[in-house]
Amino acid sequence: MPRLSTNFKTSLGVKQVTFLLIMVMALGQLHAGNIFFVKQNSQGNGTSWMDALGSLQQALNVAQTGDAIWVARGEYFTTSGNNRNLYFKIKDGVKLYGGFAGTEYSLAQRNIGANRTILSGEIGTSSLEDNAYTVVFTENVSSNTVVDGFIITGGTANVEQDGSSQVKESCGAGWYNLANGAHSSPIIRNCKFVDNKAREGAGMYNLAINGGECSPIIEKSQFIQNTAALDGGAIYNGTLGANSKAAPKLTNVQFEYNIATYGGGMMNHAHDGQVAPLVKQCRFISNKAHFQGAGVYNDYKGEGSSKAVMIACVLQKNLSSIGEPVSSRTGSFKGGSISSNGLR
């Protein structure tokens, strides 16, 4: 048998290595495109609408960075039991889309208005008082993390705490977004936060600690009838620590009928650190503050700074006991209009 030349064997080895590298890259790209399908009352493995998973929690458990989850219309609960501490945890880089009828093969085919997809904290009895403390939770996630096309409702973070404890049992009933020593900047689109209740940040609670930066991007969404016993009926943006920053970016977001003691629509509070939300083309309608800041309230403590920039926003029919609908130690309002607001 003739012997193979050294050059031929070397060439063959290079080709094999190249082939293996191509295969590894292809498999990585394949994984990055994984889609898990979820539909109520299904019992499949999630590979198609016909073989959809019935549990959103199961899909969230198996999805990894780069994967997407498509969720058909219906109501999905944090648990089938009565454990109030359970929530929908969105991993970094996972994209969660609602608003499907359950037959589509592209995102463009969704009809979000017709296919209401609800993430609910309703558990236990029909009373809100025993609901899940938090419906959605994210920690240190990048802007590759997307939640699009959902109604988030029924969270009840009603445990009384001494001081500002920042625990999920009393904050962030709809969504608790935590930046702990890193960035947390999920993208939220086409979502409605409705009827969530908390001590602080009933609709959404954005907190940066240990030098983290909490900068979610919220677009084309609504916060309706969320109630905070203390601060931030719809949204609370806060920091704890000198190098921490909360800088959410909101565009075309509507705040309506939200209630709090301070900041019916939004509370920005820097306990050291910096809170600097950018609020563009948003509407604050009929929000209420028992004391101050029916639309937005900016505050700080220690060495903190809080300065919300509001551009081309509209504020109407907001009601507070003291001051204007946008009240703060610092802040700016550019363009837009303020009309028909008043004192209680």
Phi, psi and chi 1 to 4 in degrees:
 res  aa     phi    psi   chi1   chi2   chi3   chi4
   1 MET       -  128.7  179.6  177.1  179.3      -
   2 PRO   -65.1  144.5   24.5  -34.3      -      -
   3 ARG   -85.1  143.2  -61.6  175.5   62.0 -175.4
   4 LEU   -76.3  140.4  -61.8  176.4      -      -
   5 SER   -71.3  155.9   70.3      -      -      -
   6 THR   -59.8  -40.8  -58.6      -      -      -
   7 ASN   -63.5  -39.7  -70.6  -20.2      -      -
   8 PHE   -65.3  -43.7 -179.7   82.4      -      -
   9 LYS   -65.1  -37.7  -71.9 -171.8  -71.3 -174.8
  10 THR   -64.5  -42.6  -59.1      -      -      -
  11 SER   -62.1  -42.4  175.3      -      -      -
  12 LEU   -62.8  -40.8 -179.3   61.5      -      -
  13 GLY   -63.5  -41.5      -      -      -      -
  14 VAL   -62.7  -42.4  169.9      -      -      -
  15 LYS   -63.2  -40.4  -70.3  179.4  179.9  178.5
  16 GLN   -64.2  -44.9  -71.7  174.5  -32.3      -
  17 VAL   -62.7  -42.8  170.7      -      -      -
  18 THR   -61.1  -43.2  -57.6      -      -      -
  19 PHE   -61.5  -43.5  174.9   75.0      -      -
  20 LEU   -64.1  -40.3  -72.0  172.8      -      -
  21 LEU   -62.9  -41.6  -72.9  172.7      -      -
  22 ILE   -62.1  -41.8  -68.3  171.8      -      -
  23 MET   -64.1  -41.8  -71.7  -59.6  -64.3      -
  24 VAL   -62.7  -43.5  168.6      -      -      -
  25 MET   -64.3  -40.2  -67.4  174.1   63.5      -
  26 ALA   -64.9  -41.9      -      -      -      -
  27 LEU   -65.5  -37.3  -72.5  172.3      -      -
  28 GLY   -63.8  -41.3      -      -      -      -
  29 GLN   -67.1  -35.9  -68.3  173.7  -10.7      -
  30 LEU   -63.7  -44.1  178.8   63.5      -      -
  31 HIS   -63.0  -39.7  173.4   76.5      -      -
  32 ALA   -62.1  -21.8      -      -      -      -
  33 GLY  -100.2    8.8      -      -      -      -
  34 ASN   -59.9  135.2  -77.0   -9.0      -      -
  35 ILE  -122.2  128.4  -61.6  175.2      -      -
  36 PHE  -105.5  131.2  -65.3   94.4      -      -
  37 PHE  -103.0  135.6  -62.0   83.3      -      -
  38 VAL  -128.9  129.8  178.6      -      -      -
  39 LYS  -145.1  137.6 -175.0 -173.1  -69.3 -171.7
  40 GLN   -55.7  141.2  -79.6 -171.8  -36.8      -
  41 ASN    68.0   11.6  -57.2  -43.0      -      -
  42 SER   -89.1  160.8  -65.1      -      -      -
  43 GLN  -138.3   28.8  -63.4 -179.6  -15.2      -
  44 GLY   -91.3 -161.8      -      -      -      -
  45 ASN  -105.3    6.2   58.8   13.4      -      -
  46 GLY    86.1   10.5      -      -      -      -
  47 THR   -84.9  -11.6   55.5      -      -      -
  48 SER  -162.8  171.1   67.6      -      -      -
  49 TRP   -63.4  -37.0  -72.7  123.3      -      -
  50 MET   -68.5  -23.4  -66.2  -66.4  -67.9      -
  51 ASP  -125.1   42.7 -156.3   15.8      -      -
  52 ALA   -73.5  154.9      -      -      -      -
  53 LEU   -73.6  149.3  -70.6  163.6      -      -
  54 GLY   -94.4  -11.0      -      -      -      -
  55 SER  -118.3  121.9  166.7      -      -      -
  56 LEU   -67.7  -36.6  176.5   55.4      -      -
  57 GLN   -58.8  -40.2  -71.7  -73.0   25.0      -
  58 GLN   -64.0  -41.4 -172.6  177.1   -4.1      -
  59 ALA   -64.4  -41.4      -      -      -      -
  60 LEU   -65.9  -31.3  -70.7  169.2      -      -
  61 ASN   -68.8  -36.8  -73.2  -22.0      -      -
  62 VAL   -92.9  -22.4  -61.3      -      -      -
  63 ALA   -67.7  143.1      -      -      -      -
  64 GLN  -124.3  173.1  -59.6  -62.5  -38.5      -
  65 THR   -50.1  129.9  -62.3      -      -      -
  66 GLY    96.1  -12.8      -      -      -      -
  67 ASP   -87.2  159.3  -69.7  -21.4      -      -
  68 ALA  -123.6  151.2      -      -      -      -
  69 ILE  -123.9  121.5  -58.2  173.2      -      -
  70 TRP  -102.0  127.0  -68.8   11.7      -      -
  71 VAL  -119.6  124.6 -172.9      -      -      -
  72 ALA   -78.3  161.1      -      -      -      -
  73 ARG   -53.6  152.3   63.5 -169.3  174.6 -158.9
  74 GLY   138.2 -176.2      -      -      -      -
  75 GLU  -115.6  126.6 -169.7  167.7    9.0      -
  76 TYR  -118.6  131.7  -60.7   84.4      -      -
  77 PHE  -107.7  151.5  -57.4   95.5      -      -
  78 THR   -62.9  -26.8   56.7      -      -      -
  79 THR  -158.6  154.9  177.6      -      -      -
  80 SER   -89.0   -4.6   58.0      -      -      -
  81 GLY  -103.5 -140.2      -      -      -      -
  82 ASN  -133.2   26.6   56.5    9.6      -      -
  83 ASN   -80.1  108.0 -174.0  -11.6      -      -
  84 ARG   -70.7  -15.5  -57.4 -173.6   67.3 -169.1
  85 ASN   -84.0   -6.7  -68.8  -69.9      -      -
  86 LEU   -84.6  148.1  -62.6  179.4      -      -
  87 TYR  -153.1  171.5   41.0   74.5      -      -
  88 PHE   -86.7  108.4  -64.3  112.2      -      -
  89 LYS   -95.2  121.7 -177.3  175.6 -178.6  179.0
  90 ILE   -96.7  119.5  -43.6  -62.0      -      -
  91 LYS   -75.4  160.0  -61.9  174.2 -172.7  174.0
  92 ASP   -60.4  131.8 -178.4   29.6      -      -
  93 GLY    81.4    3.8      -      -      -      -
  94 VAL   -93.4  136.6  170.9      -      -      -
  95 LYS  -110.4  123.2  -64.5  175.9  172.0   60.0
  96 LEU  -114.3  118.7 -172.4   65.5      -      -
  97 TYR  -121.1  131.0  -63.0  101.0      -      -
  98 GLY  -112.1 -176.2      -      -      -      -
  99 GLY    90.9   18.8      -      -      -      -
 100 PHE   -96.3  147.2  -67.2   94.3      -      -
 101 ALA   -77.9  -28.7      -      -      -      -
 102 GLY   111.7   19.3      -      -      -      -
 103 THR  -132.8   -7.8   57.8      -      -      -
 104 GLU   -70.1  154.3  -61.3   87.6  -15.9      -
 105 TYR  -121.2    6.4   54.9   85.1      -      -
 106 SER  -149.1  154.7   73.7      -      -      -
 107 LEU   -62.5  -31.9  -71.6  173.4      -      -
 108 ALA   -63.6  -19.6      -      -      -      -
 109 GLN   -84.5   -6.9  -68.1 -179.3  -57.2      -
 110 ARG   -62.9  147.4  -73.3 -172.9  -55.8  165.4
 111 ASN  -126.4   90.4 -173.8  -28.9      -      -
 112 ILE   -62.8  -38.2  -64.6  171.9      -      -
 113 GLY   -65.7  -37.7      -      -      -      -
 114 ALA   -81.9  -25.6      -      -      -      -
 115 ASN  -115.3   76.3  -60.2  -51.2      -      -
 116 ARG   -63.7  121.3  -72.9  162.9   49.2   94.2
 117 THR  -117.6  112.8  -48.0      -      -      -
 118 ILE  -111.0  129.7  -58.1  168.9      -      -
 119 LEU  -103.6  113.8  -55.2 -178.0      -      -
 120 SER  -118.9  142.0  176.2      -      -      -
 121 GLY   -94.5    7.8      -      -      -      -
 122 GLU   -71.3  111.4  178.5   58.4   58.1      -
 123 ILE  -139.4  172.9   60.8  174.3      -      -
 124 GLY    65.9 -131.0      -      -      -      -
 125 THR   -81.9  178.8   70.6      -      -      -
 126 SER   -73.4  -11.3   58.4      -      -      -
 127 SER   -70.5  145.5  168.4      -      -      -
 128 LEU   -70.8  -21.0  -67.7  176.0      -      -
 129 GLU   -66.8  -19.7  -62.3  -55.3  -51.7      -
 130 ASP  -113.9   22.9   62.8   -7.5      -      -
 131 ASN   -75.2  171.0  -76.7   11.1      -      -
 132 ALA   -57.9  141.0      -      -      -      -
 133 TYR   -65.1  -41.6  -65.0  120.4      -      -
 134 THR  -136.1  137.2  -64.2      -      -      -
 135 VAL   -88.3  -46.6  179.7      -      -      -
 136 VAL  -124.8  139.8  177.0      -      -      -
 137 PHE  -134.9  133.5  176.9   70.1      -      -
 138 THR  -133.7  146.1   45.5      -      -      -
 139 GLU  -142.9  124.8  179.9  175.9    0.5      -
 140 ASN    53.0   49.6  -63.8   -9.3      -      -
 141 VAL  -106.2  150.4  -61.3      -      -      -
 142 SER   -88.0  178.1   69.3      -      -      -
 143 SER   -74.2   -0.6   57.5      -      -      -
 144 ASN   -78.9   -3.0  -68.8  -39.3      -      -
 145 THR   -94.1  121.2  -49.7      -      -      -
 146 VAL  -129.7  135.7  177.1      -      -      -
 147 VAL  -127.4  121.1  175.7      -      -      -
 148 ASP  -143.5  120.4 -176.5  -30.8      -      -
 149 GLY    94.0   38.1      -      -      -      -
 150 PHE  -128.8  154.5  -68.6   90.3      -      -
 151 ILE  -103.2  123.2  -62.2  169.4      -      -
 152 ILE  -111.2  116.4  -61.5  169.1      -      -
 153 THR  -149.4  160.3 -174.1      -      -      -
 154 GLY    83.0    3.5      -      -      -      -
 155 GLY   -70.0  139.7      -      -      -      -
 156 THR  -139.2   92.1  -54.1      -      -      -
 157 ALA   -93.9   78.8      -      -      -      -
 158 ASN  -108.6   15.4   59.0   -9.1      -      -
 159 VAL   -80.6  127.1  173.8      -      -      -
 160 GLU   -73.6  132.8  -68.5  -66.5  -28.8      -
 161 GLN  -125.9  149.4  -60.8  -72.2  -24.7      -
 162 ASP   -80.9  124.2  -65.2  -29.5      -      -
 163 GLY    72.3 -159.7      -      -      -      -
 164 SER   -99.7   88.4 -125.8      -      -      -
 165 SER   -87.6  -20.2   58.3      -      -      -
 166 GLN    61.2   25.2  -65.2   90.9   34.4      -
 167 VAL   -91.0  153.0  -62.3      -      -      -
 168 LYS   -65.8  -22.1  -70.3 -174.1  -75.3  -65.5
 169 GLU   -68.7  -16.6  -70.1   82.2    1.0      -
 170 SER  -128.1   -4.6   62.2      -      -      -
 171 CYS  -135.6  148.7  -54.8      -      -      -
 172 GLY    66.6   55.7      -      -      -      -
 173 ALA   -64.7  -42.9      -      -      -      -
 174 GLY   -77.1  -51.5      -      -      -      -
 175 TRP  -149.1  130.1 -171.4  -40.1      -      -
 176 TYR  -112.8  115.0 -166.2  118.2      -      -
 177 ASN  -115.0  114.8 -179.7   38.1      -      -
 178 LEU  -115.5  128.8  176.8   63.2      -      -
 179 ALA  -109.4  103.1      -      -      -      -
 180 ASN  -109.8   92.3 -175.2   -1.7      -      -
 181 GLY    71.3   12.6      -      -      -      -
 182 ALA  -155.1 -176.4      -      -      -      -
 183 HIS   -85.7  146.9  -77.4   68.2      -      -
 184 SER  -138.2  105.5 -163.2      -      -      -
 185 SER  -138.4   60.7   50.8      -      -      -
 186 PRO   -65.4  156.7   27.7  -36.1      -      -
 187 ILE  -101.1  128.3  -65.8  176.9      -      -
 188 ILE  -122.2  119.7  -58.2  160.4      -      -
 189 ARG  -132.8  148.0  -66.1 -166.5 -173.4  101.7
 190 ASN    53.6   40.7  -57.7  -49.6      -      -
 191 CYS  -116.3  152.6  -73.1      -      -      -
 192 LYS  -122.1  127.5  -65.9 -178.7 -179.7  179.9
 193 PHE  -105.2  111.6  -65.3   75.1      -      -
 194 VAL  -131.1  132.3 -177.1      -      -      -
 195 ASP    55.1   50.0  -73.2  -29.3      -      -
 196 ASN  -105.5  149.0  -61.6  -74.0      -      -
 197 LYS  -133.9  136.0  -59.6 -177.7 -174.3  -58.8
 198 ALA  -157.4  170.1      -      -      -      -
 199 ARG   -69.8  -44.2  179.9  179.9 -176.2  -87.7
 200 GLU  -139.9  141.2  -65.2  179.4  -50.3      -
 201 GLY    60.1   61.2      -      -      -      -
 202 ALA   -64.1  -45.4      -      -      -      -
 203 GLY   -75.7  -52.4      -      -      -      -
 204 MET  -149.3  140.2 -174.1  172.0 -168.6      -
 205 TYR  -123.8  113.7 -171.7   80.2      -      -
 206 ASN  -108.3  116.7  -64.9  -58.0      -      -
 207 LEU  -129.6  131.7  178.5   65.9      -      -
 208 ALA  -113.8  126.9      -      -      -      -
 209 ILE  -134.1  162.7   63.0  174.9      -      -
 210 ASN    52.7   40.3  -62.0  -36.4      -      -
 211 GLY    79.3   12.5      -      -      -      -
 212 GLY   -79.5  168.5      -      -      -      -
 213 GLU  -127.8  122.6  179.8  173.5  -26.2      -
 214 CYS  -106.9  103.0 -160.8      -      -      -
 215 SER  -134.5   64.2  -58.0      -      -      -
 216 PRO   -66.2  154.7   27.4  -36.0      -      -
 217 ILE  -112.0  117.9  -61.7  168.1      -      -
 218 ILE  -118.7  122.1  -51.5  173.4      -      -
 219 GLU  -134.7  143.2  -58.6  171.6  -21.5      -
 220 LYS    49.4   50.0  -61.5  178.6 -178.8  179.0
 221 SER  -130.6  171.9  -65.0      -      -      -
 222 GLN  -136.2  143.8  -62.9  172.6  -73.5      -
 223 PHE  -122.6  112.1  -69.6   80.2      -      -
 224 ILE  -129.5  126.3  -57.8  172.2      -      -
 225 GLN    57.0   42.5  -67.5 -178.4  -27.0      -
 226 ASN   -96.4  144.4  -59.0  -76.6      -      -
 227 THR  -131.0  124.2  -57.5      -      -      -
 228 ALA  -111.3  134.4      -      -      -      -
 229 ALA   -67.6  -29.2      -      -      -      -
 230 LEU  -118.6  -81.1 -171.4   56.8      -      -
 231 ASP  -122.8  141.2  -61.6  -31.7      -      -
 232 GLY    73.9   75.8      -      -      -      -
 233 GLY   -58.4  -49.0      -      -      -      -
 234 ALA   -92.5  -54.9      -      -      -      -
 235 ILE  -136.0  138.7  -63.1  179.3      -      -
 236 TYR  -120.0  124.1 -179.4  105.7      -      -
 237 ASN  -114.1  120.3  -57.3  -50.3      -      -
 238 GLY  -144.0  161.9      -      -      -      -
 239 THR  -130.6  156.6   57.8      -      -      -
 240 LEU  -143.2  104.0 -173.2   61.1      -      -
 241 GLY   121.8  145.4      -      -      -      -
 242 ALA   -61.3  -36.2      -      -      -      -
 243 ASN  -100.7   13.3  -62.8  -44.0      -      -
 244 SER   -89.0  152.1  -59.2      -      -      -
 245 LYS  -143.5  137.3 -177.5  177.5 -178.7  179.2
 246 ALA  -120.7  114.1      -      -      -      -
 247 ALA  -138.6   63.2      -      -      -      -
 248 PRO   -66.4  154.7   23.5  -32.6      -      -
 249 LYS  -121.1  118.9  -64.1  177.5  176.8   61.4
 250 LEU  -118.2  130.1  -64.1   88.2      -      -
 251 THR  -135.1  127.8  -55.3      -      -      -
 252 ASN    56.7   54.2 -166.1   14.1      -      -
 253 VAL  -115.5  137.5  177.2      -      -      -
 254 GLN  -108.7  131.1  178.4  144.4  -29.0      -
 255 PHE  -114.2  119.4  -61.1   80.8      -      -
 256 GLU  -143.4  129.3 -167.4  168.1    4.6      -
 257 TYR    59.3   34.2  -62.4  111.1      -      -
 258 ASN   -92.5  150.1  -58.6  -73.3      -      -
 259 ILE  -134.1  139.4  -59.9  173.3      -      -
 260 ALA  -158.5  171.5      -      -      -      -
 261 THR   -73.3  -47.2  -60.2      -      -      -
 262 TYR  -123.7  134.4  -72.3   87.3      -      -
 263 GLY    70.2   67.4      -      -      -      -
 264 GLY   -56.4  -45.2      -      -      -      -
 265 GLY   -86.2  -49.2      -      -      -      -
 266 MET  -149.1  136.1 -179.9 -174.4  -62.5      -
 267 MET  -115.9  127.2  174.8   68.2  171.6      -
 268 ASN  -116.3  114.7  -57.2  -53.4      -      -
 269 HIS  -133.9  118.1 -179.4   76.3      -      -
 270 ALA  -104.4  111.3      -      -      -      -
 271 HIS   -96.8   89.3 -172.5  167.8      -      -
 272 ASP    62.2  179.2  -62.2  -40.2      -      -
 273 GLY    69.6 -167.5      -      -      -      -
 274 GLN  -134.4  130.4  179.7 -175.0    9.3      -
 275 VAL  -115.4  119.9  178.0      -      -      -
 276 ALA  -143.6   69.2      -      -      -      -
 277 PRO   -72.5  146.4   26.8  -33.6      -      -
 278 LEU  -110.2  118.2  176.4   61.3      -      -
 279 VAL  -120.0  108.8 -173.5      -      -      -
 280 LYS  -120.0  133.6  -63.6  174.1   61.0  177.6
 281 GLN    53.3   42.8  -61.7  172.3  -12.9      -
 282 CYS  -106.5  157.2  -65.5      -      -      -
 283 ARG  -121.1  128.8  -64.4  171.9   60.0   84.8
 284 PHE  -115.7  105.8  -66.1   79.5      -      -
 285 ILE  -123.0  124.1  -49.0  -64.5      -      -
 286 SER    56.7   38.8  -60.3      -      -      -
 287 ASN   -90.1  161.4  -59.4  -74.5      -      -
 288 LYS  -137.2  135.9 -178.4  177.5  179.5 -179.9
 289 ALA  -119.4  126.6      -      -      -      -
 290 HIS   -62.2  -28.6  -63.8  -54.3      -      -
 291 PHE  -120.0  -65.7 -166.5   65.8      -      -
 292 GLN  -148.6  145.8 -160.7  166.6    0.5      -
 293 GLY    77.9   60.8      -      -      -      -
 294 ALA   -59.3  -39.8      -      -      -      -
 295 GLY   -87.3  -61.0      -      -      -      -
 296 VAL  -142.2  138.3  176.9      -      -      -
 297 TYR  -128.9  128.3 -170.7   74.9      -      -
 298 ASN  -111.1  131.3  -56.6  -53.9      -      -
 299 ASP  -147.8  163.6 -163.1   10.3      -      -
 300 TYR  -149.6  164.5   63.3   90.7      -      -
 301 LYS  -142.6  147.1 -173.7  175.7 -178.4  179.4
 302 GLY    63.5 -128.7      -      -      -      -
 303 GLU   -94.3   16.2  -61.9  -60.8  -40.7      -
 304 GLY   -76.4  163.6      -      -      -      -
 305 SER  -137.2  139.1   66.3      -      -      -
 306 SER  -134.5  115.8  177.6      -      -      -
 307 LYS  -143.9   98.9 -174.7  175.2 -177.4  179.7
 308 ALA   -83.2  135.1      -      -      -      -
 309 VAL  -107.7  120.3  174.9      -      -      -
 310 MET  -115.1  121.5  -57.5  177.6   65.8      -
 311 ILE  -122.4  124.9  -58.9  173.2      -      -
 312 ALA    55.4   42.4      -      -      -      -
 313 CYS   -98.9  159.2  -66.3      -      -      -
 314 VAL  -121.4  131.2  174.5      -      -      -
 315 LEU  -126.0  121.8  -66.9   95.1      -      -
 316 GLN  -140.1  137.8  -63.7  177.3  -20.3      -
 317 LYS    59.5   29.5  -59.7 -179.9 -179.2  178.6
 318 ASN   -86.6  146.9  -61.0  -74.4      -      -
 319 LEU  -132.2  127.6 -171.0   67.3      -      -
 320 SER  -142.3  162.9   60.2      -      -      -
 321 SER   -75.9  -35.1  -64.9      -      -      -
 322 ILE  -133.8  137.5  -62.0  174.3      -      -
 323 GLY    78.1 -174.6      -      -      -      -
 324 GLU   -80.6  166.1  -64.4  -64.4  -34.0      -
 325 PRO   -64.5  -25.3   20.3  -32.7      -      -
 326 VAL  -110.9  106.6  177.6      -      -      -
 327 SER  -121.3  138.8  -62.6      -      -      -
 328 SER  -168.2  163.3   58.4      -      -      -
 329 ARG   -77.6  -33.8  -61.0 -171.5 -172.2 -172.7
 330 THR  -143.4  154.8   57.0      -      -      -
 331 GLY   158.3  173.9      -      -      -      -
 332 SER  -149.4  147.3   62.0      -      -      -
 333 PHE  -129.2  117.8 -177.3   87.1      -      -
 334 LYS  -118.6  120.2  -59.3  178.0 -178.8  178.6
 335 GLY    69.6 -166.0      -      -      -      -
 336 GLY    74.2 -162.2      -      -      -      -
 337 SER  -149.7  148.1   65.1      -      -      -
 338 ILE  -124.2  118.2  -60.2  178.1      -      -
 339 SER  -149.0  152.8   62.7      -      -      -
 340 SER    54.5   32.4  -57.4      -      -      -
 341 ASN   -98.3  166.1  -61.5  -79.9      -      -
 342 GLY  -166.9  179.9      -      -      -      -
 343 LEU   -97.7  149.8  -55.0  179.7      -      -
 344 ARG   -79.1      - -174.7  159.8   57.2  107.8
